[in-house]
Amino acid sequence: MTSQPTLARRALAALLLALPLAPAVAQEFTATTDPARAQVTLPEPARPELPSLVFIGDSTVRNGRDDGQGKGAEGQWGWGNPIAAYFDLNRINVVNRAVGGLSSRTYRSSGHWERTKPFIKKGDWVVMQFGHNDASPVNDNSRARGVLRGTGPEKEDINNLLTGKPETVFTYGAYLRGYIAEIRALGATPVVASPVIRKRWEADGLKVTRAGGNFAAWAADVAKQENVAFIDLNEWGALRYEALGKAAVERLFPADTPQETVHTNLAGATLNAQLVVAGLIQNKVLPDAVYLRRFAPDGSDDRPVVDARKVKVEAPRDQGLPSLVLIGDSTVRSGGQNGAYGWGERLAAFFDTQRINVVNNAIGGRSSRTFFTEGRWASVLGQLKSGDTLLIQFGHNDGARIGDPAGKNRGSVPGIGPETQEDTRPDGSKEIVQSFGWYLARYIDEARAKGVSVVVLSPIPHKDRWKPEQQRDFENYAAWGEQVARARGAQFIDLTMLVATAYRAVGAERVDGFFADARTHTNDAGATFNAAQVVEGLKQLPGQPLNVFLRPAAH
């Protein structure tokens, strides 16, 4: 059985593997910008005609591509870099105008705010996250970046030792209110985020120390007073760290600076980016269509797992006929939830159902693992008989992180081997998790033992992963599915590429109209289109065993 430290490493590796890096932009990265002489080239909206999501803040937002340290993903990264991969950049610009080393005061006094405002237009959104540098000295010859504490009207006139100029310094809340007012005056929508959580543990090593009555609380107060959306990166981050555990959280920070408590590596930045996305979704800040990935505050997909009690295992309509039985996830069966349908719900129209039953026993939110462990497979197996055909399509949910509560106990061990990992269920019980290939092999072997023909299908591609210039979607799961199918006497259909090729033939505009959400679930038209590709795959199987059951129009 795999050890807990190995679980943590694999969980964090999965976090990174699931995330394509954001597109490169011309910029200079620095964690310690001198406020008086800050010279950085900040990105501009790539497509000015689109609405923009703009970030202003400090290094916990800004750091990226490891600040020239040559350490890659193990260097210092801010969440403003990886977050771009969660948005459809054909619908929205993601513009990271944060600058390392600055505070809510010096982002303005150094001129960066004035240089940012021309890129903010009516209909845009601006997320501000300051606080980590605001507690610094108000006046010194090093940074002179501190603010007055609180949210009140207090102010202090100083002769700035760093710039040599007179300056009036205000409270943290006053600076935030200033940004909010100016953003609104530009016709854009302001959003306030608390500073990201620090890596500081209580004595028991189980609880993370929250930022108390200071910048996190003041940010929340200002957001409430000004009636703007608030993203609590302080509390949500602490909860995520506690769920992962101390050892795993250490791997969210640069390994060569164990004393670092603020600046994350790429894995940590990715976690924080997911929290920001969750906050934007929870506050209904952006249109749903701009998201490519969606998250809840616990890091999980924000869509609920379908309640198995509400979805009965279907029985064949006519026990005297052979059956085509489907098992899989919501891309096979969504049931019309939020306008989504899976291809399995439109497959029967291609078959003569007076000669064959089409039985869709897929259920949303399941992986190869949970379809088995919840007992659903046992019920399906009990109905299978000699002469039936079983179609299996899993993979969309199998990549969930084992050991992370956000994974909802769905992840399977990557690969097809005998490796196992231990997972803890919500009730505290332990589960030995098998590999993706192990679960597939179990389905195949038990079905074939009853005289059932089995076909394994790779997952349908995401809305943003089908174009020729992109790396193919679900490469690993397709390879694992094919290997297990061949080894166990089953057939294999690369549905990922069948659908991708068909998408390329009809073009992006039509494909955009196939989806009920940002990137995963198809609507009625998309389900019908993908069902047609499944039929094409079935028609290409050796011996064409199901062709005799197709309606004439499907031949």
C-alpha positions, 0 to 999 in steps of 0.5 A, spaced: 500 500 500 502 506 498 504 511 504 501 517 506 507 522 503 507 518 497 499 520 496 500 527 498 506 528 492 501 524 487 495 529 489 500 535 488 502 532 482 495 531 479 494 538 481 499 541 476 498 535 471 490 538 470 492 545 469 495 547 462 500 553 463 497 560 462 499 563 455 506 567 456 505 574 456 511 579 455 513 581 462 518 582 467 517 578 474 519 580 481 517 578 488 521 585 491 519 591 486 522 597 489 516 602 490 520 608 488 523 605 482 518 600 480 520 598 472 516 592 470 512 591 463 505 589 465 501 585 460 495 589 456 488 586 454 490 581 448 483 582 445 481 589 446 474 588 443 473 583 449 471 584 456 477 584 461 478 580 468 484 585 471 488 583 477 491 588 481 495 586 487 502 584 490 507 578 489 502 573 491 498 575 485 504 577 480 510 572 481 510 567 475 515 563 471 519 563 477 522 570 477 528 568 473 530 564 478 531 558 474 527 553 478 521 552 474 515 550 478 519 550 484 520 557 484 515 563 486 509 563 483 503 568 484 495 565 482 495 571 477 499 566 472 495 559 472 488 562 473 488 564 466 488 557 464 481 556 467 478 561 462 476 561 455 480 567 452 476 567 446 471 570 450 475 574 456 482 577 457 485 575 463 490 581 465 495 580 471 497 588 472 499 586 479 506 588 481 511 584 486 513 588 493 507 593 492 502 595 497 495 598 496 498 605 497 504 604 493 501 601 487 497 607 486 503 612 488 508 608 484 504 610 478 501 603 476 494 604 478 494 610 473 498 606 468 492 600 469 486 605 468 486 606 461 486 598 460 479 598 464 473 599 460 465 599 461 463 591 462 470 589 465 471 586 472 477 588 477 480 584 482 484 587 488 488 583 493 493 587 497 495 586 504 501 582 505 506 589 504 501 594 507 503 592 514 510 595 513 513 601 516 509 607 513 516 611 512 523 609 511 528 609 506 527 602 504 520 601 502 516 606 505 510 602 503 506 601 509 499 604 510 495 606 516 491 600 520 484 600 519 478 602 515 477 609 517 478 616 515 485 617 519 491 620 515 498 622 516 502 627 512 509 625 512 516 627 508 517 620 504 524 618 506 525 614 500 522 618 495 524 625 498 517 628 497 511 630 501 505 624 502 499 623 505 498 616 507 491 613 508 488 607 512 488 600 508 480 601 507 481 608 504 485 605 499 481 600 497 475 604 497 479 609 492 480 603 487 473 601 488 470 608 486 475 609 480 473 602 478 466 604 478 467 610 475 470 607 469 464 602 468 467 596 471 465 592 477 470 591 483 471 585 487 475 585 493 479 579 495 483 578 502 490 576 502 492 569 501 493 565 507 500 564 510 503 557 512 503 558 519 500 552 523 497 552 530 501 548 536 497 542 534 500 542 527 492 541 525 490 548 524 492 554 520 493 560 524 488 565 520 489 573 519 485 575 525 482 582 526 487 586 521 487 586 513 483 580 512 478 582 516 478 590 514 478 587 506 471 584 508 469 590 512 470 594 506 467 589 501 461 589 505 460 597 506 461 598 499 457 592 497 462 589 492 463 581 491 468 579 497 473 573 496 475 570 502 482 567 500 484 567 508 479 563 510 478 558 504 485 557 504 486 555 511 481 550 510 484 547 504 491 547 507 488 543 513 484 538 509 491 537 505 495 536 512 501 540 514 506 535 510 502 536 503 502 544 504 509 544 505 510 542 498 506 548 495 512 552 497 519 553 494 523 547 497 529 551 498 526 556 502 522 552 508 522 558 512 517 561 506 510 562 509 507 567 503 510 566 496 508 559 493 510 555 488 506 553 482 502 548 485 500 553 491 499 558 486 494 553 482 490 552 489 490 559 490 487 560 483 482 555 484 480 559 490 479 565 486 475 562 481 470 559 486 469 566 489 468 569 482 463 563 481 460 564 488 459 571 487 456 570 480 461 576 478 462 573 471 458 570 465 458 562 466 460 562 459 467 565 460 469 559 465 473 553 462 474 550 469 469 551 475 471 550 482 467 550 489 471 553 495 474 546 497 477 545 491 472 541 488 468 541 481 462 546 483 457 541 480 454 536 485 455 529 484 448 526 482 444 523 488 444 515 486 438 514 490 434 519 485 437 515 479 435 507 479 438 502 475 435 501 469 432 494 467 432 492 459 425 493 457 424 486 453 428 481 457 427 477 450 432 481 446 439 482 447 441 489 450 446 494 449 448 497 456 452 503 457 456 505 464 459 511 465 459 518 467 455 525 466 458 525 459 454 519 457 448 521 462 446 528 465 438 527 465 437 534 462 440 538 468 441 545 467 440 543 459 445 538 459 445 531 456 450 525 455 451 522 448 448 515 451 441 519 452 441 520 444 443 513 442 437 509 442 434 513 436 440 510 432 437 503 433 431 499 432 429 498 439 424 493 437 430 488 436 435 491 441 434 494 448 438 500 449 439 501 457 443 507 459 446 506 466 451 511 466 450 516 472 453 523 473 459 524 477 462 517 477 469 515 476 471 508 474 472 507 482 465 510 484 461 506 479 464 500 482 464 501 490 457 504 490 454 497 488 452 500 482 456 495 477 453 489 481 446 491 480 448 492 472 452 486 472 446 482 475 442 484 469 447 482 464 446 476 460 449 472 454 449 476 447 448 483 451 454 488 449 457 493 454 459 500 453 464 503 458 466 510 458 470 513 464 475 518 465 472 525 466 472 524 474 478 519 475 483 524 475 480 527 482 486 527 487 486 521 492 487 523 499 484 530 498 477 531 500 475 536 494 476 529 490 470 527 493 473 520 494 472 519 486 479 519 484 483 512 481 490 510 481 493 513 475 495 507 470 493 500 469 497 496 474 496 493 481 498 499 485 493 501 491 493 508 495 489 508 501 483 514 502 479 516 507 471 516 507 467 522 510 465 517 515 472 516 517 473 509 514 478 507 510 478 505 502 484 501 498 483 505 492 485 501 485 488 503 479 483 506 473 486 499 469 484 495 475 477 497 475 476 497 467 479 490 468 474 488 473 468 490 469 470 487 463 472 480 466 465 479 470 461 481 464 465 477 459 464 471 464 457 472 463 457 471 455 457 479 454 461 483 449 465 489 452 467 495 448 471 500 452 471 508 449 475 513 451 472 520 454 469 525 450 473 531 449 472 538 452 470 544 449 477 547 449 481 540 447 479 538 440 483 543 435 489 540 431 494 544 434 492 542 441 495 536 445 489 531 444 485 530 450 485 524 455 491 521 452 493 517 458 486 515 459 485 513 452 492 509 452 490 505 459 483 504 456 486 501 450 491 497 453 486 494 458 481 492 453 486 489 448 489 485 454 482 482 456 479 481 450 474 487 449 474 492 443 476 499 444 474 505 441 478 512 441 471 516 442 476 522 444 479 522 437 472 520 433 469 526 436 475 531 436 475 529 428 468 530 427 468 537 431 474 539 426 470 538 420 464 542 423 468 548 426 468 552 432 462 556 431 458 550 431 462 546 436 460 552 441 453 551 440 454 544 442 455 545 450 450 546 456 456 549 460 463 552 459 467 546 457 464 539 459 457 537 458 453 537 452 446 540 450 441 536 446 444 538 439 451 536 442 449 529 445 446 527 438 452 529 435 456 525 439 452 519 439 452 519 432 460 518 433 459 513 437 455 509 432 460 510 427 465 507 432 461 501 433 460 500 425 468 500 425 468 494 430 471 487 427 465 483 424 460 489 425 456 486 431 451 491 432 450 493 425 444 489 424 440 493 430 441 499 427 436 503 423 436 504 416 438 511 416 444 510 421 447 505 416 
